[in-house]
């Protein structure tokens, strides 16, 4: 009985991480580009088109699986919806030097940032990675999803199409 209750609590909590930030603007926090320069997240935009923000880490297997699955579809999604994907690594200062080479080796074309102190992660109320947000063309966070199972990229795409039509 205790195991069942614990599993239910864990399952419910996985699905609410980041939910408190929904229907609000992207918080203004400083993150780093791959070249080390600083960027304020309040400047994240896409000329009135949707943005996907994906929190991930090099050591997180579900994160990498999700980004690989999305990479296979990114060109199609971008053409259809105009979406820009921003990935934010939460690798800390001990592992953040691995991020740029990792992205290059994977051939990912996402706009990429580092959040080594997890300031943006905390501001977005991200507890676990991967955690994905869709931001509409007005800069409003309209959808979020935590964790990754094969096929979740289809749910993301369905949500993205709805946001792009608005």
Secondary structure, DSSP 8 states (H G I E B T S, - for coil): -HHHHHHHHHHHHHTTTTGGGTTSB----EEEETTS-EEEGGG---TTS-EEEEEE-TT-HHHHHHHHHHHTTHHHHHHHH--EEEEEE---TTTGGGHHHHHHHHT--SEEEE-TT-HHHHHTT--SSSEEEEE-TTSBEEEEEES--TTHHHHHHHHHHHHHH-
